Amino acid sequence: MAALSSGSGPASAAAPVTNAPVAPVSGVGSAPSYVPPSFGASYLHNPKPAYPLMARRRGLQGLVRLDVKVNAEGIPIAVKVKDSSGHESLDEAALTAVWHWRFAPARRGGDAVEGSVVVPVRFNLDGESAG
């Protein structure tokens, strides 16, 4: 998996991990196709979560997977931890950041609709980008 990176920053980084592109789901008959929300487009300018100072000092790392419900305007309306990193401070940092993100909304046919997406966020002390 590739990581999103802002291009500059501290040696320690928390980065959202992009998923492989998702093909639209084909409907049976005349049902319009569905494309889930996305967060990886560069025009959305979603910043990396802040790496909590105490977590960095303690050498804590991990992957948080968040389940995000996105409205038709691309705004998160529910964010919850799907899979914890095992460290509450990392989970909270990911939750806080993603609540402020903007998404490309899900689409059914040509219309923007409410949808859900899983957002993985990796906290990694080994360098600027996380993988």
N, C-alpha and C positions, 0 to 999 in steps of 0.2 A: 504494500500500500504506500502511496505517496503522501507526503505531509504538506500541509499548507504552511507557508513561511512568510513573514512580513519582509524578509530580506535583510533586516538588521535587528540587533537587540542583544541582550545579555547572553553569556555563554550557556546559561540554563534556560530551557524553554518549555512551554506548554503549548502544544499545537493540536489543532483539530486534524484528524486523519480523514482524508477523502476516501469514499468508497468507489468501487468501479461504477461506471455509468449504468444506469438501470434502463432497460428497454421498456417502452410502453407496454402495458398489458393489453392484449388484444381482446376485444369484447366479442361475444357470440352474437351473430346477427347484426343488428344496427346499433348496438350499444357503443357509445363513444369510448375511445381508448383513455386510459388513466396514466398519468405521469406523476410520481410522488414529488413532494417538495424537495428542494435542494439548497445547499448552503455553500457550495464550493466555488461559485462564480466570483471572479475577481471584482466585479462591479459592486458586490454587496459589502465589501470592506469590513468583514467581520474580524475583529481583533482577536489575537490569541489570548487565552485566559492568563491572568497574572499568576505566577508561580508563588504560592504562599511562602513567606520568608522562613517560618519555622520548619516547614516541610523541606525546603531547600537545605537548611542547616542540618536537619536530621537525615538527609540523603534519601528522602522518600520519593518514590517514582511509581508510576502506574498508569493504567488505561481505564478511563471512565467512559461508559456508554450511556448516553442520555436518550430517552424517548421524548421527542418533541412534537407536540401538536401545533400545527401552523394554520392560521386562518387564511382566507382567500386574499388578504392583502400582504401576506408574507410575514406576519407578526406572530411570534410565539404566544400561544394562549395557555399552554400547559407544558411544563418541563419537569421530568422526574428521572431519577437514577434508575436505569435498567440493569446495569452491571457496575458495581462499585469497584474503585481502584483498590479498596481495602484500607484507604486512608480518608477519613472524613474531611480533612482540610482540602485535599485535592478534589474530592467530589463536590464540595461547596464552591470552590473556585470555578470549576467547570460550569456548575449550575448558574452561578452569578453571571458569568460571561455570556452564556448562550441565551439567557433571558433578554439580553440587549442586542442580540443578532437580528439580522433581517434575512429572510429566505426568499427564494423564488418559489411562489406558491405551487401547490399541486394543480394539475390541470386535468379536466375531463373534457375531451374534445378540445375546443378552443377556449373554454371557460376556466377561470381560476376558481378553485374550490378548496375547502378545508381538507387537510391531510396530515399524515404523520410521517416522521423520518427518524431514524436512529443516528445520532451524532456521536462518533467516537472522538475522545480527546485524550491524547497521550501526554503525560508529564514525564520528561526525560532530562536528566542532569548532564548527559554526555555531550551536549552540544546545542547549537542554536536550533537545528531542525530535528524533529522527532519523526520516527518512522513506525 
